[in-house]
Amino acid sequence: MSKLICEVSKIKNITPHPNADRLEIAEVKGWFCIVPKGVYKAGDRVLYIPIDSMIPTELAEKFGVLKYLTNYKKDKEGNILAGRVRTCKLRGEISQGLVVDVLDPTWKVGKDVTEELGIFKYELPVKASLRGKAAKAHPDFHIYTDIQRWQNYPDILQEGEEVIMTEKIHGTNFRCGRLSNSSWIRNLLSKIPGLRKLNTVFLVGSHRMNLKRSKKNKYWLAAIKEKLDKKVEPGEVPYGELYGEGIQKKFDYNLEGTNLRFYDIKKGHKYLDWDEVVAICNERGLQLVPVIYRGPFSIEKMKELGRGKSSIADHIKEGLVIKPVKERWDENLGRVVLKYISPEYDALKAELEGKIAKETGSDDVDLDIYDH
């Protein structure tokens, strides 16, 4: 899950819309948005509102966009309180987010006005039948990094920096770990050679929840199937993606049942470098996410490889996760790991959700209904 940022930005470039005389395409940060022709020019200071923003009704009416929003949040009387910005296609071109006028002339480029405007992120809860019941939290069972979209931080990854690009599988976040147990008896026994694991407990969780062991939830079923309690060493927390049948609508990766692939491992408070992750996974028989590319980073390569068909299924690829081969930290982003979601995937997702909404008569339709 990425953080919502509604930021005052500068338009990088304006290009003609190839299929519409009255429209143009504005490039803002790493995004491309369709705007009315002649309203904006390169260098203009604007407010960029990203996809999955929920805009309060009064603000949406001020911008003149309320009728274009979806997934309306309503009160008990049916009055619309807010609506969702989505990826859309206008005359054959994909538009991701809204470019609108800055409301306050004192706002400077880079100012995040999300909270000030009352805009919030569209979210749906985890499906209870998938995850089961929550267990007591463990202080060292850390949730995974909230990965931001590359378009929001287009200058973090440097051209030529060695990176790994893996396919972003459309499933649900999975984590497990073998971590310290507070029992003093086990602490004592752990000092005896060969009994180190007696001081640990094996945990399984979704992105944000530690889950009770159960044969009814798919996270624990996957862990049992892969015998992860025997493969994970004390102090390790591997992170992966659980995907396949019954996980995400329309994206089952041609599987009967589910599969699990790993993309990161944390030891203590440190994420391991990619080569260390590969070595451990190969040694323990843990399947890795598909590696699409390793080499010097380039925006063109990322956009090229982030599109098209999945490398492990016959449906569209969701996108890529990109990170340096050697872990590093950025003062603005934090841990450097970003995702590039295919614009075609975003557009297809919005189209499928629109069809389902019409069929069901529901405003709350989302293919991403599980915990990411």
Secondary structure, 3 states (H helix, E strand, C coil): CCCCCCEEEEEEEEEECCCCCCEEEEEECCEEEEEECCCCCCCCEEEEECCCEEEEHHHHHHHCCHHHCEEEEECCCCCEEEEECCCEEECCEEECCEEEECCCCCCCCCCECHHHHCCEECCCCCCHHHHCCECCCCCCCCCCCCCEEHHHCCCCCCCCCEEEEEECCCCEEEEEEEEECCCHHHHHHCCCCCCHHHHEEEEEECCCCEECCCCCCHHHHHHHHCCHHHHCCCCEEEEEEEEECCCCCCCCCCCCCEEEEEEEEEECCEECCHHHHHHHHHHHCCCECCEEEEEECCHHHHHHHCCCECCCCCCECCEEEEEECCCCEECCCEECCEEEECHHHHHHHHHHHHHHHHHHCCCCCCCCCCCC
